[in-house]
Amino acid sequence: ADRKMSRERGLNDWAELGVKKADGAPLPTRNLPARMVLPDGPKGDAYLVYGNYDSILRYNCAHLYAVTVGELADALWTE
């Protein structure tokens, strides 16, 4: 699973590299450690993930599964 994941960087580092939220807004200012995941390869969507992502991967070591769980959690959190 690690092949599709970058090394860990702080959110400030990701912001300096030009990474933004999907809606174009800046990343949070809290400098949490995050990794970039490319579940569909370099031409697909990119996701910044935090430490809890590893917990999901321990249950099922597949990025598509883990990203889906994360998206579902985000949808439930914002509704």
Phi and psi in degrees as a GROMACS rama.xvg file:
@    title "Ramachandran Plot"
@    xaxis  label "Phi"
@    yaxis  label "Psi"
@TYPE xy
-66.2461  -18.5901  ASP-2
-59.8316  -29.3633  ARG-3
-101.182  20.8459  LYS-4
-129.941  137.456  MET-5
-78.1651  175.621  SER-6
-75.0081  161.305  ARG-7
-76.4924  138.331  GLU-8
-140.273  159.15  ARG-9
-74.3783  156.108  GLY-10
-58.0173  -33.5866  LEU-11
-60.8365  -40.2569  ASN-12
-64.7827  -42.8608  ASP-13
-62.1658  -41.2314  TRP-14
-62.634  -41.4846  ALA-15
-62.3329  -28.3472  GLU-16
-81.5236  -1.5724  LEU-17
96.1906  6.38577  GLY-18
-73.8366  134.888  VAL-19
-131.111  169.935  LYS-20
-66.1072  163.726  LYS-21
-57.5581  -31.3244  ALA-22
-86.3741  5.37241  ASP-23
90.9401  -5.60017  GLY-24
-73.1332  156.098  ALA-25
-67.3096  157.777  PRO-26
-67.5424  159.647  LEU-27
-57.1828  151.67  PRO-28
-81.8553  -14.7019  THR-29
-68.2634  122.823  ARG-30
-82.8832  62.1668  ASN-31
-71.5422  146.275  LEU-32
-71.2579  136.102  PRO-33
-147.147  153.979  ALA-34
-121.554  152.206  ARG-35
-95.2741  133.347  MET-36
-116.625  135.164  VAL-37
-121.811  78.4222  LEU-38
-62.9363  -26.5169  PRO-39
-105.258  16.2222  ASP-40
88.7007  -177.385  GLY-41
-64.938  -19.4254  PRO-42
-95.8414  -1.86439  LYS-43
-95.6331  -170.596  GLY-44
-67.1282  151.299  ASP-45
-116.134  143.584  ALA-46
-131.595  137.798  TYR-47
-93.1052  129.421  LEU-48
-124.99  153.967  VAL-49
-110.726  -174.713  TYR-50
-56.2184  -32.4227  GLY-51
-66.6494  -18.4824  ASN-52
-61.0378  -36.6472  TYR-53
-62.0328  -35.5352  ASP-54
-61.6758  -41.9194  SER-55
-65.3661  -43.0437  ILE-56
-64.7364  -30.4639  LEU-57
-65.3027  -32.2561  ARG-58
-74.2733  -43.9378  TYR-59
-147.927  107.097  ASN-60
-79.5962  65.1031  CYS-61
-141.044  123.077  ALA-62
-61.0356  -40.277  HIS-63
-60.682  -39.5926  LEU-64
-64.0332  -50.0749  TYR-65
-63.7042  -40.7153  ALA-66
-65.5616  -39.8691  VAL-67
-61.9742  -43.95  THR-68
-60.972  -43.6037  VAL-69
-63.0179  -42.2836  GLY-70
-65.4675  -39.5653  GLU-71
-62.3458  -44.895  LEU-72
-61.3327  -42.3354  ALA-73
-62.3957  -42.0202  ASP-74
-63.7493  -40.7414  ALA-75
-69.5568  -35.8501  LEU-76
-68.3857  -36.0821  TRP-77
-88.7402  -9.11638  THR-78
